[in-house]
Amino acid sequence: IIAADNTAVVDKSAIGILDDTVVVSALEGSTAESRETLSNDIPVMNTAESIKGADGTVSGVIYIRADLSSVYSTMQEARMIFIQAMAIAVLISVLISFFITNSITDPINDLTEKAERMASGDFSQQIDVRSNDEIGRLAEMFNMLRQELDNKITETINEKSKLETILRYMVDGLIALDLDGDIVHINPAAKALLDISDDEINEGLDFTGILQRFGKKDITDGIKKVISRDVISEIAVYRGKIISVRYARFMDDDENDIGVIMLLQDITEQQKLDQMQKDFVANVSHELRTPITTIKSYTETLLDGAVEDPEMRKNFLNVIDEEAERMTHLVKDLLQLSRLDNDREKLNRQETDMNKLLAKCAQKVMLTAQAKQQTVECNINEDEPLNVFVDIDRIQQVILNILTNSIKYTPEGGRITITSGLEGSAARIVISDTGIGISQAEIGRIFERFYRVDKARSRAMGGTGLGLSIAKNIVEAHHGTISAESVEGKGTSVTVLLPITWSRGRKNIE
């Protein structure tokens, strides 16, 4: 070393003081650098540059050693600043990410939670729209979906409620069954009609059990037979009830069979009415045919020459007259019944004392009763008025009809009793006899048209068989009631109730 800023090393060997490698490289004509840490922990940078002569030969080396402590310190400070900046940036990024994530996930979590509640059946959920981005639009669509779904469910519930109400209160019975024959739905009318209890349904009453109620034995593949056709109708009988049964298949939207509907209608009364109508036509035909046949027979006999015999002619004409009169009474009764049925019978109502009317009726049948040695008793108080607002002629027809029947069906020496009084707000008239009576099985039918307890005997005694039916219609047209009680062999009692007319000043009005 021939020169240095540190005079302590001048004239000393570079070996051991300088970086040999750098020095050697510089002596060879190259520029070299190296870094090292001195014994006193000072970082340095060594740089060696060759000194060349004019001919290019190396004559020496310039060796520069730079203290890097300040550089390293600056770098360390920079590194620390960078690390701190990175840490702050990461923290800020985490916070920003947290807020951004929450702004995204909170609405989604809210949407998920409320969707789960809706799945559980709570359709009152509402999402708060917090932004106009895709999440906000999703929330708006969810709210619209919820509203539409809520509306549809409300409509469905209302329709279901209407349907259940209709099924609950419909008169006809309805049973819905699946393809296995199990009961899916049954309305109260069907339960009452077939006497089906809830316990039976819970125990598994099915299509086979229902058919067995109708007394059917061959019920193999019952459901399959029904769904092979659109509608099947039949008449079944269960415990005295006549039931019209209609089987109809029902399908889903894809027209696949999913079950059978049974519609049950109690037509017992309808059948009875149809039978009564048939009986009525048959009775009218019979009642008209008998006098017509008699008139025709006697007329033909007269035309064949009997007219020449005065006595026979007179007898025959008397018979013809009686039969014609009988036909006239029958036709008059039928016409009156028709007018009463169609509310075309004009009632000329006026206030009258029922007690006086009863006494008058009793007087009219007195001779007929005496001819059979019968007693007619009037247990009425003519001094105590029993005022009613009625058509006098029609009510008199009712009373006379009942009295005539009592006399007709009471043996000689019997007794007919007439009583009257108040029963609530009605005048109560009771006509009793000691006649042959009527059995309990037939007492309920005596007010039917042409019904006769003993048909042969009744026809022999005369009459059209319409008297009590007409009486019932007349009484009901006056908003009253008529009923009968009887003990066979002991007599019959007929009760008529008619609304009374309260007079001004009458006491104890209820």
Helices and strands as residue ranges (DSSP letters): G 7-9, H 20-27, E 32-37, E 43-52, E 58-67, H 69-119, H 134-169, E 173-178, E 183-186, H 188-194, H 198-202, H 207-213, H 222-227, E 231-238, E 241-251, E 257-266, H 268-303, G 306-308, H 310-341, E 349-353, H 354-371, E 375-379, E 387-391, H 392-408, E 415-423, E 426-433, H 440-443, H 455-460, H 467-477, E 481-487, E 491-499
